[in-house]
């Protein structure tokens, strides 16, 4: 399945994309491409549950329900102006019946947010740019954020408020943005440039590199969620432009609507059905006592070791109080994992009797 660069004029030929403001249409196009599929292949199957919106550009697609043909849609026709069978779950299958087709696939959640912003008149991409900035490139961080699972769970009104309350800040290469041990005050999003996350240890004052952050990446949320001190240093690796959101706004608009809390009984039933315990405490705490079959991944190593986790697994994130686990669950959710937080921490009854 090949992809080609997308022309904005093409997006405007579809409904309701033709009603989007130019800035928002451009932002949407940054994560969209023109793709191809050959004869006999299925674009989607009846019963599929997904979050993609498909528009047919050229070629012919046959829509089928329970093996029976419903209609054929030809690219460029009036029927092709609208999305192909947009219901979720899919009520029919779409099969290619010409030599090949060209189509556009768009993240449905991002599209819905863009349409909401346009219709409320609250948001425009240009409102968040410096006056000397061009449209290209600088909105990519916003599109990236909108495609994370965190933003899919937040009401549109909250998203609008988040972007409007963010402040723009800039740093030079080598500047310190966050210092380990400081109180948490802001949540940050990288707009342009790169940042390095480093954690100091007693034997390594230069710090262990935990992550390299680029446009669309976020940091600073751990201390705000857990109401603790910063657990790492963040430095500007290049000239950096950031957007930041204050602690109170972050808690009210972004953190509270995002986390899914479960009690121990609920969590135990979920684990019995395939979920896994993920313990955010230090190894020394974990060794002293932990839930049977739990995975130990300390919060400060989460970004570094996240690749070892299985995206198909639902994780029940836990710690002694719920603070560290809530920070861990937020990070996992933002990166596309399924995660719930154990409310009030691990109960003593969960530990094996020693």
SEVODREN-864925 format. One line per field, with one value per residue (C-alpha): residue number from 0; y, z, x; chain. Coordinates in Angstrom, 2 decimals. Each point is the difference from the previous one (the first is absolute). Layout:
// residues N
n: [NUM/...]
north: [Y/...]
up: [Z/...]
east: [X/...]
chain: [A/...]
END
This chain:
// residues 354
n: [0/1/2/3/4/5/6/7/8/9/10/11/12/13/14/15/16/17/18/19/20/21/22/23/24/25/26/27/28/29/30/31/32/33/34/35/36/37/38/39/40/41/42/43/44/45/46/47/48/49/50/51/52/53/54/55/56/57/58/59/60/61/62/63/64/65/66/67/68/69/70/71/72/73/74/75/76/77/78/79/80/81/82/83/84/85/86/87/88/89/90/91/92/93/94/95/96/97/98/99/100/101/102/103/104/105/106/107/108/109/110/111/112/113/114/115/116/117/118/119/120/121/122/123/124/125/126/127/128/129/130/131/132/133/134/135/136/137/138/139/140/141/142/143/144/145/146/147/148/149/150/151/152/153/154/155/156/157/158/159/160/161/162/163/164/165/166/167/168/169/170/171/172/173/174/175/176/177/178/179/180/181/182/183/184/185/186/187/188/189/190/191/192/193/194/195/196/197/198/199/200/201/202/203/204/205/206/207/208/209/210/211/212/213/214/215/216/217/218/219/220/221/222/223/224/225/226/227/228/229/230/231/232/233/234/235/236/237/238/239/240/241/242/243/244/245/246/247/248/249/250/251/252/253/254/255/256/257/258/259/260/261/262/263/264/265/266/267/268/269/270/271/272/273/274/275/276/277/278/279/280/281/282/283/284/285/286/287/288/289/290/291/292/293/294/295/296/297/298/299/300/301/302/303/304/305/306/307/308/309/310/311/312/313/314/315/316/317/318/319/320/321/322/323/324/325/326/327/328/329/330/331/332/333/334/335/336/337/338/339/340/341/342/343/344/345/346/347/348/349/350/351/352/353]
north: [0.00/3.09/3.60/3.28/3.67/1.55/3.07/2.30/0.60/-3.70/0.13/2.94/-2.18/-2.12/0.73/1.33/0.77/2.74/2.00/-0.01/3.17/-0.03/-0.19/-2.96/-1.79/0.39/-1.31/-3.03/-0.65/-0.28/-3.45/-1.10/-1.51/-1.31/-3.80/-2.81/-3.45/-2.64/-1.97/-2.57/1.49/1.13/3.59/-1.00/-2.93/-0.14/0.11/1.75/2.38/2.70/3.76/0.71/1.99/-1.04/2.11/-1.54/2.09/-2.22/-3.51/-2.00/-1.51/-2.45/0.20/-3.39/-1.16/-3.68/-0.82/1.92/3.01/3.24/2.50/1.00/3.33/1.58/2.54/3.52/-0.75/1.82/-3.06/0.17/3.51/-1.60/-2.46/-3.69/-1.80/2.05/-1.91/-1.63/-3.01/-0.24/-1.06/-1.26/-0.97/2.02/-2.00/1.38/-1.01/2.11/-0.55/2.13/2.87/3.14/1.02/2.30/-1.35/2.48/-0.49/0.39/1.47/2.70/0.82/0.30/2.41/2.12/0.23/0.90/2.82/1.36/-0.04/1.62/2.63/-0.29/-1.31/0.70/-1.34/3.52/1.13/-2.12/1.08/2.85/2.81/-0.77/-3.73/-1.61/-2.57/-2.93/-2.10/1.91/-1.64/-3.55/-0.23/0.77/-2.68/-2.50/0.75/-0.32/-3.51/-1.26/-2.08/2.61/2.66/-2.45/-0.28/3.74/2.04/2.38/3.02/-1.07/-0.38/3.47/1.45/-1.87/1.45/3.51/0.03/-1.30/2.41/0.07/-0.14/-0.34/-1.36/-0.05/-3.17/-1.10/1.89/-1.79/-0.23/-2.24/-0.80/-3.27/0.60/3.20/0.40/-0.71/3.09/-0.57/-2.66/0.43/-0.85/0.16/2.18/0.19/-1.34/-2.79/-0.51/-2.60/-1.63/-0.96/-1.54/0.61/-2.86/-0.09/-1.51/1.92/3.74/0.61/-2.01/-3.10/0.87/-1.07/1.51/2.34/2.13/1.57/1.90/-1.30/-1.67/1.06/0.13/1.25/-1.81/-2.47/2.60/1.75/-3.19/-1.51/3.39/-0.87/1.58/-0.28/-3.43/0.94/2.86/1.23/2.00/1.63/-2.05/2.61/3.32/-0.94/1.44/-1.34/0.52/-0.32/-0.41/0.96/-2.62/0.97/0.08/-3.31/-1.72/1.31/-0.15/-2.84/-2.38/-0.50/-0.95/-2.36/-2.54/-3.12/-1.01/-3.48/-1.47/-3.18/-2.26/1.39/-0.23/-3.61/-0.97/1.77/-1.85/-3.29/0.87/0.75/3.36/0.30/1.73/2.64/1.14/3.51/-0.26/-0.27/-3.48/0.02/0.66/-2.62/-2.65/0.68/-0.90/0.03/-1.40/-3.43/0.03/3.80/1.63/2.48/3.10/3.02/3.27/1.69/-2.80/-0.13/2.08/-1.96/-3.48/0.58/-1.99/-3.17/0.22/-1.68/2.41/-2.75/-0.31/2.14/1.05/0.68/2.51/-0.04/1.35/0.54/3.06/0.54/3.04/-1.60/-2.39/2.82/1.75/-3.25/-0.71/3.47/-0.50/-3.45/1.25/2.88/-2.52/-2.16/-2.68/-1.18/0.86/0.38/1.24/-1.92/2.37/0.73/-2.22/-3.69/-1.27/-1.99/-3.01/-0.22/-0.95/-3.65/-0.71/-0.15]
up: [0.00/-1.26/1.12/-1.86/1.06/0.47/-1.83/2.15/-2.92/0.07/3.65/-0.79/-2.51/2.85/2.46/2.69/-0.54/-2.46/2.97/2.00/0.36/-2.00/3.11/1.40/-3.35/-0.35/3.53/-0.85/-3.21/1.88/1.27/-3.12/-3.31/-3.31/0.00/-2.51/0.18/-2.74/-1.46/2.28/3.22/2.84/1.19/3.14/1.17/1.25/3.80/0.20/2.94/-0.89/0.12/-3.66/-2.50/-3.65/-3.14/-3.50/-2.44/-3.13/-1.06/1.04/3.36/0.57/3.32/1.20/2.90/0.95/-3.40/-1.93/-2.13/1.20/-2.44/-1.87/0.64/-2.67/0.85/-1.06/0.08/2.27/2.30/0.43/1.49/3.27/2.18/-0.86/2.42/3.04/2.62/2.82/0.17/-3.80/-1.37/-3.26/-1.67/-2.72/-2.76/-2.89/-3.34/-2.39/-0.79/3.01/2.05/1.55/3.36/2.96/3.57/2.87/3.77/0.89/3.45/-1.38/-2.70/2.57/2.14/-3.04/-1.02/3.55/0.15/-3.35/0.91/3.42/-1.42/3.06/-1.46/-2.92/-0.49/-0.69/3.50/1.48/-2.41/0.24/-2.45/-1.92/-0.39/-3.19/0.07/-1.00/2.75/3.12/0.36/-0.15/3.79/0.32/-2.49/1.75/3.36/-1.40/-1.20/3.45/2.03/2.77/-2.18/-1.31/3.56/0.65/-0.80/-2.94/2.25/2.22/-3.01/-1.20/3.45/0.26/-3.23/0.75/3.49/-1.10/0.10/-2.51/1.37/-1.70/1.12/-1.47/-0.46/3.38/2.06/2.97/-0.28/2.98/2.93/1.90/3.52/-0.81/0.65/-3.01/-1.55/-3.73/-2.57/-3.22/-3.69/-2.46/-2.99/-1.69/0.75/2.32/3.76/1.99/3.18/2.52/3.46/2.54/2.25/2.93/-2.25/-3.17/0.50/-3.77/-0.14/-1.78/-3.29/0.18/-3.16/-2.95/-0.64/-3.32/-1.39/1.51/3.00/3.52/3.38/3.54/0.69/2.57/2.73/-0.65/0.23/3.00/1.74/0.44/-0.89/-3.47/-0.45/-2.89/-1.74/-3.39/-2.12/-3.40/-2.43/-2.73/-0.17/1.31/-0.21/2.58/0.98/3.72/2.10/3.68/2.70/0.91/-3.62/-0.68/2.93/-0.83/-3.81/-0.91/2.86/1.71/-3.15/-1.19/2.76/0.48/3.67/1.24/3.48/1.00/-0.57/-3.49/-0.80/1.15/-2.32/-2.89/0.72/0.05/-3.51/-1.38/1.42/1.73/3.19/-0.62/3.22/-0.16/3.30/0.48/-0.25/3.75/0.76/-2.50/1.48/3.49/-1.15/-3.19/-1.68/-1.48/-3.68/-0.01/-2.32/1.69/-2.05/2.15/-1.10/-0.72/-2.45/-1.73/-3.05/-0.45/0.39/-1.55/-3.11/2.10/0.66/-2.17/-1.66/-0.19/3.80/2.32/2.93/3.53/1.24/3.74/2.80/3.75/-0.14/-3.60/-0.63/-1.96/-1.74/-1.19/-1.55/-1.65/-1.33/-1.53/-1.84/-1.23/-1.21/-1.86/-1.79/-1.10/2.72/1.81/3.67/3.14/3.43/3.24/2.31/3.42/-0.67/0.68/3.03/2.60/-0.66/-3.53/1.26/0.69/3.74/0.86]
east: [0.00/1.82/-0.48/0.45/0.22/-3.43/-1.34/-2.14/-2.36/-0.82/-1.09/-2.28/-1.87/-1.41/-2.80/0.18/3.72/-0.96/-1.30/3.24/2.05/3.22/2.21/-1.87/-0.15/3.76/0.53/-2.14/1.91/3.29/-1.05/-1.87/1.16/-1.36/0.19/-0.58/-1.60/-0.18/-2.93/-1.63/1.36/-2.27/0.20/-1.91/-2.14/-3.56/0.09/3.38/0.38/2.49/0.49/0.78/-2.07/0.45/-0.55/0.22/2.06/0.12/-1.00/-3.07/-0.94/-2.86/-1.84/-1.29/-2.19/0.01/1.49/-2.69/0.93/-1.58/1.51/3.13/1.71/2.21/2.68/-0.98/-3.75/-2.49/-0.13/3.79/-0.22/-1.06/1.91/-0.38/-2.36/1.10/-2.04/1.99/-0.10/0.02/-3.37/1.49/3.26/1.76/1.72/2.09/-1.58/2.12/3.69/0.83/-1.37/1.44/-1.42/0.53/-0.04/-0.48/0.03/-3.70/0.68/2.30/-2.53/-2.79/2.04/0.88/-3.64/-1.03/2.56/-1.11/-3.68/0.49/2.35/2.25/3.22/2.29/3.51/1.26/-1.00/2.79/2.74/2.47/-0.68/3.19/-0.75/-1.21/-2.78/2.24/1.51/-0.98/-3.40/1.34/0.25/-3.70/-1.01/2.27/-1.60/-3.51/0.78/1.03/-2.45/0.07/-1.62/-2.59/-1.36/-0.25/-3.15/0.42/-0.60/2.92/2.30/-0.89/0.71/3.32/1.36/-1.25/1.59/3.39/2.93/2.84/3.58/3.39/3.39/3.48/2.05/1.40/-2.58/-1.58/-3.79/-0.78/2.31/-0.18/-1.31/-1.93/-3.73/-2.22/-1.57/-0.63/-0.88/2.01/-0.47/2.90/-0.93/3.40/3.48/1.16/0.26/1.93/-1.35/2.71/-0.24/2.77/1.10/2.44/2.68/-0.86/-0.40/-0.01/-3.20/-1.28/-1.68/-3.64/-1.45/0.52/-3.10/-1.05/-3.04/-3.24/1.65/-0.98/1.71/-0.46/-3.26/1.36/0.62/-3.33/-2.07/1.77/0.48/3.67/3.32/1.51/1.61/2.33/1.78/-1.16/2.44/-0.28/2.11/-0.56/-1.80/-3.43/-3.50/-2.47/-3.61/-0.70/-3.14/-0.18/-0.50/-3.58/-1.15/1.74/-1.71/-3.46/-0.01/2.33/0.78/-3.37/-2.00/2.74/0.66/-2.11/-0.12/-0.94/-0.22/1.83/-3.00/-0.59/3.69/0.22/-2.86/1.73/3.24/-1.90/-1.18/3.47/1.12/3.40/1.13/2.68/1.71/1.55/1.93/3.75/1.57/0.72/-3.68/-1.07/2.30/-1.34/-3.51/-2.03/-3.09/0.59/1.06/0.36/2.54/2.34/0.79/0.97/-1.56/3.33/0.93/-3.38/0.92/3.24/-1.51/-3.42/0.91/0.13/-3.75/-2.65/-2.43/-2.62/-0.13/-2.15/2.20/-1.24/2.56/0.62/2.20/-0.36/-2.31/-1.12/2.18/2.82/-2.35/-2.26/3.00/1.07/-3.48/-0.21/3.31/-1.02/-3.37/1.66/2.21/-2.92/-0.10/-3.13/0.49/-2.11/1.08/-0.50/-1.88/1.59/3.00/0.70/-1.98/1.99/-2.20/1.40/3.48/0.80/0.38/3.71]
chain: [A/A/A/A/A/A/A/A/A/A/A/A/A/A/A/A/A/A/A/A/A/A/A/A/A/A/A/A/A/A/A/A/A/A/A/A/A/A/A/A/A/A/A/A/A/A/A/A/A/A/A/A/A/A/A/A/A/A/A/A/A/A/A/A/A/A/A/A/A/A/A/A/A/A/A/A/A/A/A/A/A/A/A/A/A/A/A/A/A/A/A/A/A/A/A/A/A/A/A/A/A/A/A/A/A/A/A/A/A/A/A/A/A/A/A/A/A/A/A/A/A/A/A/A/A/A/A/A/A/A/A/A/A/A/A/A/A/A/A/A/A/A/A/A/A/A/A/A/A/A/A/A/A/A/A/A/A/A/A/A/A/A/A/A/A/A/A/A/A/A/A/A/A/A/A/A/A/A/A/A/A/A/A/A/A/A/A/A/A/A/A/A/A/A/A/A/A/A/A/A/A/A/A/A/A/A/A/A/A/A/A/A/A/A/A/A/A/A/A/A/A/A/A/A/A/A/A/A/A/A/A/A/A/A/A/A/A/A/A/A/A/A/A/A/A/A/A/A/A/A/A/A/A/A/A/A/A/A/A/A/A/A/A/A/A/A/A/A/A/A/A/A/A/A/A/A/A/A/A/A/A/A/A/A/A/A/A/A/A/A/A/A/A/A/A/A/A/A/A/A/A/A/A/A/A/A/A/A/A/A/A/A/A/A/A/A/A/A/A/A/A/A/A/A/A/A/A/A/A/A/A/A/A/A/A/A/A/A/A/A/A/A/A/A/A/A/A/A/A/A/A/A/A/A]
END
